[in-house]
Amino acid sequence: MATAVFVGLTTLDIAYAVRRYPDEDSKTQAQNQFLGAGGPAANAAVACAFLSGRTPALITALGEHPLAQMIRRDLDDHGVAPLDVTPASGRQPPVSSIVVATETGTRTIVSLDGAEISAPFEAGQLGPLNDAAVLLIDGHYPELAIGFATAARKSGVTVVLDAGRWRPVHAELLPLTDIAICSAAFAPPDTDGSPDQVLDRLRAHGVRQAAITRGGGSMHCSADGHRVDIETPAATAVDTLGAGDILHGAFCHYHSAGQPFPEALRNAAAVATLSCEYLGTREWMRHLPSRPPRT
């Protein structure tokens, strides 16, 4: 089975679990802590690596900073092969600080999104696409996203767009996208943000299949013009950090394994729901019934 390629943001995530959000200007003893690589593309790649037993490529910006070395070790430990497009950079990679309120299952994130990092695209970076069935782009590094999506389209690799909130680069990425998995906050400027208008706009840009996630609610989906709602499993959420990213990575695995669009979405939603029952973006792996051996 071919593997997957992920293009986009990698951060260092530091998450603290507390019962409820701290008061302003106070000190709080955390119940638990998570430290590891994060960001949409990185979390998706880790999920895909775990589920598939294969080694996906992560095209991202890391550099030489000591914190980047921590990120690399974590990615390596979880079976992801990073291709660093800024290997000589001494800049600190983006760090996300997260407070998880376990009583409500909500989280607050303070972070930098890498917008000030220049991540250049070069044709020599495209090697991982040779063995890929699917490419996921999160749009955080526009030059990389457009370059890889263009090349994937030419070579017949399925392009999956992780669309959180509308970014100007989406105007260029949508015509290059085969499958878009969007958050409820994704609203192109010529829509009112309603699911039907968003799905119509995606189809007008040539997106064949699309889904709009709504946290723990059902997903609004469109496949070649046919609309359907896909229910997601019920769960008691402890931490929703990275759940959408994990859904995207799981979807890429199931899609690469040949599952039809609705089935791949349902299975990916089950994995993402499981991840919400535990702190951080890794603990769910200990509780999944089975996984294939790494190849």
VOPA-203253 format. One line per field, with one value per residue (C-alpha): x, y, z. Coordinates in steps of 0.02 Angstrom, whole numbers, plus 50000, padded with zeros to 5 digits. Example, Ala and Ser with C-alpha at 12.3 -4.5 7.8 and 13.67 -1.06 7.14 Angstrom:
<tormis>
east 50615_50684 $
north 49775_49947 $
up 50390_50357 $
</tormis>
This chain:
<tormis>
east 50000_50065_50095_50044_50129_50084_50131_50114_50140_50236_50240_50298_50143_50144_49975_49920_49764_49670_49494_49438_49519_49634_49584_49680_49846_49845_49950_49873_49936_49910_49838_49939_50052_50083_50238_50264_50259_50097_50019_49889_50003_50115_49971_49889_50052_50076_49898_49920_50087_50014_49861_49950_50111_50201_50312_50230_50331_50302_50358_50379_50493_50599_50777_50922_50848_50859_50669_50667_50776_50645_50512_50619_50645_50459_50416_50546_50479_50306_50361_50355_50494_50511_50582_50642_50633_50726_50870_50990_50867_50908_50733_50634_50493_50316_50267_50086_50035_49873_49764_49638_49489_49442_49275_49208_49322_49373_49544_49621_49773_49898_50022_50115_50058_50218_50153_50322_50422_50475_50457_50514_50458_50582_50550_50686_50572_50443_50525_50404_50258_50329_50265_50109_49925_49869_49936_49866_49896_49848_49886_50001_50150_50067_50216_50241_50055_50031_50191_50150_49965_50007_50132_50012_49874_49990_50043_49869_49896_49736_49747_49659_49637_49628_49526_49511_49476_49476_49648_49688_49789_49630_49577_49725_49716_49533_49552_49694_49595_49507_49440_49412_49381_49329_49288_49123_49221_49276_49182_49240_49213_49073_48967_48873_48963_48811_48852_48752_48834_49008_48982_48912_49064_49185_49099_49105_49294_49305_49316_49240_49210_49195_49147_49111_49149_49054_49149_49047_48901_48865_48970_48889_48960_48953_49015_49002_48852_48759_48731_48727_48752_48871_48845_48995_49013_48961_49097_49137_49271_49419_49529_49484_49661_49709_49551_49522_49703_49689_49530_49623_49769_49654_49553_49712_49753_49581_49571_49742_49681_49543_49392_49251_49234_49091_49167_49338_49257_49158_49312_49417_49282_49286_49474_49458_49320_49429_49569_49455_49442_49625_49746_49857_49867_49953_49870_49728_49854_49868_49682_49649_49602_49732_49856_49964_50150_50265_50337 $
north 50000_50172_50296_50476_50646_50788_50969_51108_51169_51084_51156_51105_51078_51098_51053_51059_50974_51065_51039_51213_51365_51461_51632_51780_51816_51649_51492_51322_51145_51043_50868_50809_50871_50830_50881_50835_50884_50966_51068_51013_50925_50846_50778_50708_50625_50544_50475_50406_50327_50240_50172_50118_50049_50142_50297_50452_50604_50771_50922_51064_51198_51151_51220_51198_51269_51150_51144_51083_50937_50889_50893_50784_50653_50645_50628_50491_50400_50399_50340_50504_50557_50748_50839_51006_51146_51268_51158_51302_51412_51457_51522_51447_51340_51391_51339_51310_51325_51236_51232_51089_51105_50924_50962_51032_50946_51113_51186_51357_51377_51518_51497_51564_51488_51502_51647_51737_51584_51579_51399_51397_51267_51182_51043_50938_50918_50817_50646_50582_50600_50457_50328_50421_50386_50544_50718_50820_51007_51122_51287_51357_51374_51436_51414_51234_51196_51262_51180_51009_51016_51064_50921_50797_50844_50815_50644_50583_50588_50631_50804_50823_50997_51025_51185_51262_51446_51536_51594_51693_51545_51440_51534_51454_51286_51243_51216_51095_50999_50832_50812_50952_50917_51082_51144_51230_51394_51379_51513_51570_51758_51736_51629_51656_51508_51393_51212_51211_51370_51310_51140_51225_51340_51195_51099_51253_51255_51073_50989_50816_50765_50872_50863_50993_50936_51004_50944_50801_50831_50750_50792_50874_50788_50803_50670_50710_50822_50703_50768_50660_50683_50563_50535_50535_50420_50486_50509_50599_50722_50751_50843_50892_50951_50895_50793_50871_50840_50659_50641_50706_50587_50439_50484_50485_50311_50239_50326_50257_50084_50098_50135_50236_50418_50395_50239_50320_50472_50363_50264_50421_50502_50351_50372_50559_50530_50405_50533_50655_50536_50562_50706_50756_50690_50522_50432_50365_50253_50148_50114_50073_49887_49843_49916_49842_49810_49946_49916 $
up 50000_49954_50094_50123_50118_50236_50203_50329_50506_50645_50820_50992_51100_51289_51364_51545_51613_51751_51818_51770_51691_51811_51875_51807_51895_51988_52007_51970_52000_51842_51848_51700_51560_51377_51279_51097_50915_50862_50722_50594_50470_50604_50708_50552_50497_50669_50667_50491_50535_50686_50597_50438_50510_50371_50371_50297_50246_50332_50230_50354_50427_50578_50575_50696_50857_51008_51017_50837_50891_51020_50884_50769_50904_50939_50755_50735_50888_50806_50635_50537_50418_50417_50266_50332_50203_50320_50382_50416_50509_50688_50725_50867_50798_50846_51022_51071_51253_51292_51447_51450_51568_51603_51686_51523_51396_51321_51284_51258_51145_51136_50995_50845_50680_50580_50475_50489_50436_50254_50192_50009_49883_49768_49643_49727_49878_49781_49798_49932_49810_49706_49831_49888_49867_49954_49994_50138_50145_50288_50198_50332_50214_50053_49937_49992_49986_49810_49744_49814_49769_49590_49573_49654_49533_49385_49450_49499_49688_49783_49863_50032_50104_50292_50296_50469_50440_50273_50219_50061_49995_49989_49832_49744_49833_49805_49615_49657_49789_49766_49944_50071_50255_50334_50507_50541_50547_50365_50268_50095_50076_49947_50066_50228_50307_50302_50259_50097_50032_50080_49998_49842_49833_49853_49714_49602_49624_49569_49740_49711_49891_50047_50229_50362_50539_50689_50842_50914_50796_50629_50477_50325_50171_49983_49863_49677_49711_49828_50005_50161_50349_50435_50621_50737_50889_51059_51189_51350_51299_51413_51288_51109_51068_50893_50865_50694_50645_50699_50597_50443_50469_50499_50345_50239_50303_50268_50099_50050_50102_49971_50080_49999_50054_50179_50257_50274_50358_50480_50531_50546_50655_50771_50795_50824_50951_51044_51051_51144_51291_51341_51370_51226_51049_51082_51227_51119_51032_51190_51187_51004_50994_50861_50738_50599_50624_50560_50386 $
</tormis>
